[in-house]
């Protein structure tokens, strides 16, 4: 099982400013900075596409450290009554602090989830193109997909629900391996490149065998933020 804990006081000592705001509050300057981050990575998303994401998502989290270093479109909602944090298009600039930037973004979204859904377990779902994305899930329980785990029918159903929520056609989604086949454009996923790829579990890396991000492929993944862990963030 992939599970880690947030260090107490970790973000208090970081020189990283994180803010989550309504997408309607994004300025042209914000969008331009976000496009610059994408230009440095594999997605190459431009301002026009990023602007469209402001209509598809409710919130956006921005992490700054002498300039914008990462962002994440997201929403807090209930899916069939289940509290959920959904992460859409997200990207982290390839700097020496990129792992910390990702942690800071996710930390802020977890804090917001405990305010929105107090005393409840929260499902966190997104799309990854490589094993590096799982670094966003270090604090979660019961991550799916994961090595040596045969997904239950309910877990496969969650994969289908998330695929639909992310606008993926059912014909391009394989609920047995939680993989969506792309349309030859980079997927609207959480884009992150780890500082420590050599430390990845080879079995986690194997989950992405055959996933071609340039073709637009992605893995739909989710895990659970447990109420007792979220309570520590209040």
WOGIZI-V635206 format. One record per run of one state. SS is the DSSP state (a for helix, b for strand, c for the rest). FROM is the first residue (numbers start at 0). LEN is the number of residues. If there is no record, write none. Layout:
ss=SS from=FROM len=LEN
ss=SS from=FROM len=LEN
//
This chain:
ss=c from=0 len=10
ss=a from=10 len=3
ss=c from=13 len=3
ss=b from=16 len=6
ss=a from=22 len=3
ss=c from=25 len=2
ss=a from=27 len=13
ss=c from=40 len=6
ss=a from=46 len=10
ss=c from=56 len=2
ss=b from=58 len=6
ss=c from=64 len=3
ss=b from=67 len=12
ss=c from=79 len=2
ss=b from=81 len=11
ss=c from=92 len=5
ss=a from=97 len=19
ss=c from=116 len=5
ss=b from=121 len=7
ss=c from=128 len=2
ss=a from=130 len=7
ss=c from=137 len=3
ss=b from=140 len=4
ss=c from=144 len=8
ss=a from=152 len=13
ss=c from=165 len=4
ss=a from=169 len=3
ss=b from=172 len=2
ss=c from=174 len=4
ss=b from=178 len=2
ss=c from=180 len=9
ss=b from=189 len=2
ss=c from=191 len=5
ss=a from=196 len=3
ss=c from=199 len=2
ss=a from=201 len=5
ss=c from=206 len=6
ss=a from=212 len=3
ss=c from=215 len=2
ss=b from=217 len=8
ss=c from=225 len=1
ss=a from=226 len=7
ss=c from=233 len=1
//
